[in-house]
């Protein structure tokens, strides 16, 4: 498996046929795990990290139920390769920027990723397009048990799975759902969303998780509490209460825009499309904002001539590492802005 | 990034790309992250007399050499044993970041010593009973019924 094979295609978690996918881009669950009788990453020597890496890599690569998977050595990869995996949401920025022996086992279909020696020894992650949290849980629970019957996890009866940071203690679970909420933004209701999220102990983050700002009206909603509540309960709350409620608010906001602010809406969408079709230089930030408006236009039936698949594909193809890997060489920011604009013009005209 | 500066009543607007903004030392803070919250809690915790006394005692984990002081700096623990060694210091931090919870009620891994598994079941039963009492006291009967079912399922 070469990374260029990944960079040319669209991620499976961008599937327009998935449930509620006009608003919910993807669902993901990650579990934080550590090996018993081993130090956590911050206190490990390079040798110890390597032992952990080899142990976990061996166990995961030999699991029969995972299908086509491959291992990527993050320590010896190039910056662009690491960034590509971050852009495709397969590894965290933390793993990309870390030091020492570390790696990731990734499924060919990109719906499973195991990061080794990130903040914890093991971070398992299962993704699904649209609102599919229950499906993610069944899958990741199965994988977790398969690994947990080969190696002993650090676990205490009181605190559950022991993690390097106490904020992950207990279940070690983080459910996070990526949502596209342009209408809530246009109708000035994001503040309300953030406030109620805080009241419910939820975190709202940008596209690439912790510490990243929201780009182009994409938000990741995730649980903060991991102790004293069961995995099942968190999953059910997200699947049946929290996310459907936010989807409903976004729909109401979209209906309101269609009913009473059609000119403003159409103007925004038309401007986005015009710029994307004609710009000669465009930053990834600006491209994301404009593609976000275009995506809203298509999903609200205001743009008919462009498919949602094309827009989803462009979200990835216009990212910095994707541009460089597909071009086959490193590019300066200005060269990237030119190539990005070219890519957009070619796909949209 | 759009920057508006007002100096002596004169308004200047500049538009900077992210890299230039960083060069100028301008950053935009996003929502307070959990780690930042944790750091501030840890820092607050540092100032109490109780922890100062423990600090003097100089508790160190035999397994990994961790001290509370190091934990305060990096917000990450050194090994699983730290949860036992620093239990008293961590309790407050755990409860504050975990919505006042202090007991795991989720899954148990396949390879668990029978001792841990048994004690987990006992802990959960006690915790559920405690929550049931509270639910009855606060007349939250819907929750009480749910907890009663959970207790039944365990016995």
Interface residues (C-beta under 8 A of the other chain):
Chain A: X34 X36 X37 X38 X39 X40 X41 X42 X43 X119 X141 X144 X145 X148 X149 X151 X152 X153 X154 X155 X156 X157 X158 X159 X160 X161 X162 X164 X165 X166 X167 X169 X170 X171 X173 X194 X201 X203 X204 X205 X206 X210 X211 X212 X213 X214 X224 X225 X226 X227 X228 X229 X230 X231 X283 X285 X333
Chain B: X17 X18 X19 X28 X30 X31 X33 X34 X35 X38 X63 X64 X65 X66 X74 X75 X76 X77 X78 X79 X80 X83 X90 X93 X94 X97 X98 X99 X100 X101 X102 X103 X104 X105 X106 X107 X108 X109 X110 X111 X112 X116 X117 X118 X119 X120 X123 X127
